Amino acid sequence: MEIQQDFGITDALQKLGVKASNNGSSTGLNSMGGGESISSYSPVDGQLIGSVTATTREEYEVIIKTSQGVFKEWRDTPAPLRGEIVRQFGQKLRLYKNDLGRIVSYEMGKSYQEGLGEVQEMIDICDFAVGLSRQLHGLTIKSERPGHHMQEQWHPLGIVGIISAFNFPVAVWAWNTALAWICGDTCVWKPSEKTPLCGVACQNIIAEVLKENNLPEGISCMINGDYKVGEMMTSDPRVPLVSATGSIRMGKIVAQAVAGRLGKSILELGGNNAMIITPEADLKITVIGSVFGAVGTAGQRCTSTRRLIIHESIYDTVKNALTSAYSQLRIGNPLDENNHVGPLIDTDAAANYMAAIEKAKAEGGNVLIEGGVLEGDGYESGCYVKPCVIEAKNEYQIVQDETFAPILYLLKYSGDVNDAIAMQNGVVQGLSSAIMTNNIQEAHQFLSAAGSDCGIANVNIGTSGAEIGGAFGGEKETGGGRESGSDAWKAYMRRQTNTLNYTTELPLAQGIKFDL
């Protein structure tokens, strides 16, 4: 493997045990490695990084049976002790933060700072889960029958299947697995086939922790491959919960498959996120929030800002400020911290980006800042594109759809904030939303039941990014699932209501008499 500009990548791969060829279906299981080879090419320079082997049906069976067996032991381990394993995992992530951040940046294409930030999210969810491991509390409930005690408690579910997307190749897995582990579940992870080596690196880290604690490796397993491998898990009744992150199209397929066997699912799907800019917005923070939201991770976040809904009275002012800000963007190798924007994940994504721009033009959109695929020295991979800004209307079909690329649509509204909110809500997706205003009435209207219909609603911060402490997820065709903070842990457990009679009588509920 020869990397054009190394930036410490070779050393990072070696430290985390990522080799040119990785039989990484499940760490340590000897039978792994019989499927087709999946090659991982970096969008940064087009270089082949390494490969993994797709999981076969036979290998999948070994993994599931191993995970099932380990679950029976792991569920009986006291939750605070499970939390201790997660704490140690978090410590390992601190040790390997720079190296894993580099691998994320190089394999996925996001900036090195964003790669470090993604690993920090993993560390943060570990910290959150450690505290939670002592608080998996239920309720005590007053019984209507004398001499009876009622309570509610939570038990582990079993195997949690995790399907993650390329844009957050490590953090979303950690959001799920850290919670699942402290809840007493075992995990089987299918990372994106576009970023499989990030999965190998993470598996190697948790394998160190498990080995140091004499714990079975089946607590954390991994499978590799395309949608066919994912189907093995979504259709498998031995996997009671599947958490899937990806497109709406993929989510609908997963939802139907899991619901068809009456399983549970957590779905984190598409976003078509808008920022409302009212006449009373602070222009400085508005521009910063808009630009980062639109071009961060090259527009490949599910929370990326896709639409700016700007009041007509300040439309030209905002448009001019954005034009000035976009002219200062530097596009290039994401491991070079002087650059703001890295590549798209692959050339297919670049083609979709170009097609979206053409569709916007065809529908009547006015291209304010021209896009295009970059060529020449440093752009050999064919994955680097120019962040594009288009004046459009909310009803355009291309505006209604989500394009996973740095395309920002400028939309104009008149009237009051309710008109802007109606435009924001007028799409099928419902993940993230934001309003920029110093008007307290507008802010509260946006956060009211009649306001934003999204799972995330922000005031005076952008649509992109979320803190670990809050539950993450969206409504409508975003899927309705919740991950990460708050009480999202309950999705990884089963609820049980208990009634205990400590008398020698048997009074029936609702005063029913049944004498024999």
PyMOL commands that set and color helices and strands:
alter all, ss='L'
color gray80, all
select helices_A, chain A and resi 9-15+57-74+79-95+97-108+112-132+171-183+196-212+217-219+227-234+248-260+283-299+315-326+347-362+397-400+417-425+440-447+488-492+509-511
alter helices_A, ss='H'
color red, helices_A
select strands_A, chain A and resi 21-22+37-41+48-53+139-141+148-156+159-163+186-190+220-222+241-245+264-268+273-277+305-311+366-369+388-391+407-413+429-430+432-436+456-459+471-472+475-476+483-484+493-501
alter strands_A, ss='S'
color yellow, strands_A
deselect
rebuild
show_as cartoon
